[in-house]
């Protein structure tokens, strides 16, 4: 399951989560962001219950994007214990992202 994060639920769902969270900062007009959609869905299914996977639209939530220094998209950030611990900027193959998921879990 891919969650949708916004300013109303970001703190509770991401920063206060008791499991690691993967956040895809994206925009509807972004071609590479659209390309990553199926990859992110597959990773969400593969890591269900271990990593919370979600998306946040930077156009609708500019304050959160600014807070985490999102200057270009797609920009994918891993959070653990309320802190950003890893980041992938730009499109990435599923296998490379899976390695990052595994590293965050170890």
C-alpha positions in Angstrom: 0.0 0.0 0.0 1.3 3.4 -0.9 0.2 6.1 1.6 -0.5 9.7 0.7 1.2 12.2 3.0 0.3 15.9 3.4 0.7 18.7 6.0 -2.2 17.2 8.0 -0.7 13.8 8.6 3.0 14.1 7.9 4.1 14.4 11.6 1.9 11.5 12.8 2.5 9.2 9.8 6.2 9.9 9.1 8.0 11.7 11.9 6.3 9.7 14.7 6.1 6.3 12.9 7.4 3.4 14.8 8.7 1.8 11.6 11.0 3.4 8.9 9.2 5.5 6.3 10.0 6.0 2.6 8.7 9.3 1.3 8.5 10.0 -2.5 8.4 13.8 -3.0 6.8 14.3 -6.4 4.6 16.5 -8.6 1.9 15.5 -11.1 3.7 17.2 -14.0 7.0 15.4 -13.4 7.8 12.7 -16.0 10.5 10.9 -14.0 8.1 10.9 -11.0 5.4 9.2 -13.0 8.0 6.7 -14.2 8.9 5.8 -10.6 5.2 5.2 -9.7 5.1 1.4 -10.5 8.5 0.9 -8.9 7.4 2.5 -5.7 4.2 0.5 -5.7 6.2 -2.8 -6.0 8.5 -1.8 -3.2 5.5 -0.9 -1.0 4.1 -4.4 -1.5 7.5 -6.1 -1.0 8.2 -4.2 2.3 4.6 -4.1 3.6 4.7 -4.0 7.4 8.4 -3.3 7.5 8.6 0.1 5.8 5.8 2.6 5.4 5.9 3.8 1.8 4.2 7.0 0.7 4.1 10.0 -1.5 3.8 13.7 -0.9 3.0 16.2 -3.7 5.5 19.1 -3.5 3.1 21.5 -5.2 0.4 21.0 -2.6 2.8 20.8 0.4 5.7 23.3 -0.4 6.5 23.9 3.3 7.3 20.2 4.0 9.4 20.0 0.8 11.3 23.1 1.9 11.8 21.8 5.4 13.6 18.7 4.0 15.6 20.6 1.3 13.7 19.1 -1.6 15.1 21.2 -4.5 14.5 18.7 -7.4 12.2 15.8 -7.9 11.8 12.9 -7.8 13.4 13.1 -4.4 12.9 10.1 -2.2 13.8 10.3 1.5 14.0 7.6 4.1 13.0 8.5 7.6 13.8 6.5 10.7 12.9 7.6 14.3 11.7 10.9 12.9 15.0 11.7 11.2 15.9 11.8 7.5 18.6 9.1 7.2 19.0 8.5 3.4 17.9 10.1 0.2 17.7 9.2 -3.5 17.5 12.1 -5.9 16.2 11.3 -9.4 14.8 8.1 -10.9 16.4 4.9 -9.7 16.1 1.2 -10.6 14.0 -1.0 -8.2 17.0 -3.1 -7.2 19.0 0.0 -6.1 16.1 1.3 -4.1 15.6 -2.1 -2.5 19.2 -2.0 -1.3 18.5 1.3 0.4 15.4 -0.2 2.0 17.4 -3.1 3.3 20.1 -0.8 4.7 17.5 1.3 6.5 16.1 -1.9 8.1 19.5 -3.2 9.3 
